[in-house]
Amino acid sequence: ERNAPQFLYFNPTDDWKPKPSKPEPKQVQKAQSPKPKNSSPQPSKQKSNLTPGEIEAIKAMRADPNIPEDAKPPLPEGY
């Protein structure tokens, strides 16, 4: 440190203080706490990873008489 170049125009100051935080109104905090109404369940609690369109496609494929029974995909559990 003694051999380091000297910074002539740098004057460190210790008078810095963080800005005081603004107190939020209680109404704003209450409005943010409830969960959204249209939230989906957690991935571990979902029936499957299939979208509703994919499930309908599987149901339509299983109902098609032109597809052999052994070629039809199995219906996911819970549907």
C-alpha positions in Angstrom: 0.0 0.0 0.0 2.8 2.4 0.6 4.1 1.9 -2.9 0.7 2.3 -4.5 0.0 5.4 -6.7 -1.5 8.3 -4.9 -4.9 9.5 -6.0 -4.7 13.3 -5.7 -8.4 14.0 -6.5 -10.0 11.3 -4.4 -11.2 12.4 -1.0 -13.0 9.6 0.8 -15.8 10.8 3.1 -17.5 9.0 5.9 -20.7 11.1 6.1 -22.7 8.9 3.8 -26.0 7.8 5.3 -28.6 5.6 3.6 -31.8 7.2 2.5 -34.6 6.7 5.0 -37.1 4.1 3.9 -40.6 5.3 3.1 -43.3 3.8 5.4 -45.8 2.0 3.2 -49.5 2.5 4.0 -51.2 -0.5 5.5 -53.7 -0.7 2.7 -51.0 -1.3 0.1 -49.5 -4.1 2.2 -52.8 -5.8 2.7 -53.6 -5.7 -1.0 -50.3 -7.4 -1.9 -50.6 -10.3 0.6 -53.5 -12.4 -0.8 -52.7 -14.8 -3.6 -54.0 -14.2 -7.1 -57.3 -15.9 -7.8 -56.2 -17.5 -11.1 -53.0 -19.1 -9.8 -52.3 -22.6 -10.9 -51.5 -25.3 -8.3 -47.9 -26.1 -7.5 -46.2 -28.5 -9.9 -46.0 -31.2 -7.3 -49.8 -31.0 -6.8 -50.8 -30.9 -10.5 -52.4 -34.0 -12.0 -49.9 -34.0 -14.9 -47.7 -31.8 -17.0 -50.1 -32.0 -20.0 -52.0 -28.9 -21.1 -55.8 -29.0 -21.5 -55.4 -29.1 -25.3 -53.1 -32.1 -25.1 -55.6 -34.0 -22.9 -58.4 -33.2 -25.3 -56.2 -34.5 -28.2 -55.5 -37.7 -26.4 -59.3 -38.2 -25.7 -60.1 -37.5 -29.3 -57.4 -40.0 -30.5 -58.8 -42.7 -28.1 -62.3 -42.1 -29.4 -61.2 -42.4 -33.1 -62.4 -45.8 -34.5 -59.7 -45.8 -37.3 -56.8 -46.1 -34.8 -56.0 -49.6 -33.6 -56.4 -50.1 -29.8 -52.7 -50.9 -29.3 -51.6 -47.7 -31.0 -53.8 -45.4 -28.8 -52.0 -43.5 -26.0 -53.0 -44.3 -22.4 -55.2 -41.6 -20.7 -53.3 -39.9 -17.9 -54.3 -40.6 -14.3 -57.2 -38.5 -13.1 -58.8 -37.7 -16.4 
